[in-house]
Amino acid sequence: TRRTVLPETTEEQRAAALARAAEARRTRAEIKELLKTGSLTLPEVFERADEDPLVAGTKAHAIILAMPGMGKIATKRLMEDIGIHENRTLKGLGPRQREALLAHFS
């Protein structure tokens, strides 16, 4: 069996990567919370995703699930209806998929 050799990273590089990951999780959690409470709209999330790579990397599934009134089953059905793969991120959504989501939640 072949083992993957990980690149050598310094302690500083590792700490920086952990800090970036924590920041990404914080940003994504904040957006989902704002969506849930209605303080942020889906068009605003798409605007942020166009400007902020941390937001753009958020899974579409997580954003749809955070929308008011959406549960796991409704989210899965909507994604299937629109044709969004479960691992798709916001930056990976096509224009038609974005339009379909905006139409559904308007």
C-alpha positions in Angstrom: 0.0 0.0 0.0 1.2 3.5 -0.9 0.9 6.2 1.7 0.2 9.8 0.9 3.1 12.0 2.0 1.8 15.2 3.5 3.8 18.3 2.8 5.9 19.5 5.8 4.3 22.4 7.4 5.8 24.6 10.1 4.0 25.3 13.4 3.2 28.8 12.2 1.7 27.5 8.9 -0.4 25.0 10.8 -1.6 27.7 13.3 -2.5 30.0 10.4 -4.5 27.3 8.6 -6.4 26.5 11.8 -7.2 30.2 12.3 -8.4 30.5 8.7 -10.6 27.4 9.1 -12.1 28.7 12.4 -12.8 32.1 10.7 -14.6 30.3 7.8 -16.7 28.3 10.3 -17.6 31.4 12.2 -18.6 33.3 9.1 -20.7 30.4 7.7 -22.4 29.9 11.1 -23.2 33.6 11.3 -24.8 33.7 7.9 -26.9 30.6 8.6 -28.1 32.2 11.9 -29.0 35.5 10.2 -30.9 33.6 7.5 -32.8 31.6 10.1 -33.9 34.7 11.9 -34.8 36.5 8.7 -32.2 39.3 9.2 -30.5 38.3 6.0 -32.2 37.4 2.7 -31.1 34.9 0.0 -30.3 37.6 -2.5 -28.0 39.2 0.1 -26.3 35.9 0.7 -25.6 35.5 -3.1 -24.2 39.1 -3.1 -21.9 38.2 -0.3 -20.9 35.0 -2.0 -19.8 37.0 -5.1 -17.5 39.1 -2.9 -16.4 36.9 -0.1 -14.7 33.5 -0.8 -15.5 32.2 2.6 -19.3 32.7 1.9 -18.8 31.4 -1.7 -17.4 28.1 -0.2 -20.5 27.5 1.9 -22.5 24.4 0.9 -25.8 25.3 -0.9 -27.5 22.5 1.2 -26.5 24.3 4.4 -27.9 27.7 3.2 -31.2 26.2 2.0 -31.6 24.2 5.2 -31.1 27.5 7.2 -34.0 29.2 5.4 -37.1 29.7 7.5 -39.5 26.8 7.2 -37.1 24.4 5.6 -36.3 21.0 7.1 -34.1 18.2 5.9 -36.7 16.6 3.7 -37.9 19.8 2.1 -34.3 20.8 1.5 -33.5 17.5 -0.2 -36.6 17.6 -2.3 -36.0 21.2 -3.4 -32.4 20.5 -4.3 -33.5 17.5 -6.4 -36.2 19.5 -8.1 -33.8 22.3 -9.1 -31.0 19.8 -9.9 -28.5 20.9 -7.3 -26.0 18.2 -6.2 -25.7 17.8 -2.4 -22.0 18.8 -2.3 -22.5 21.9 -4.5 -21.2 25.2 -2.9 -22.7 28.6 -3.5 -19.9 29.5 -6.0 -20.7 26.3 -7.9 -24.4 27.1 -8.5 -25.3 28.0 -12.1 -27.4 31.1 -13.0 -30.5 28.9 -13.5 -30.1 27.2 -10.1 -29.7 30.6 -8.4 -32.8 32.0 -10.2 -34.8 28.9 -9.2 -33.8 29.2 -5.5 -34.6 33.0 -5.5 -38.0 32.3 -7.2 -38.7 29.6 -4.6 -38.0 31.8 -1.6 -39.4 35.1 -2.9 
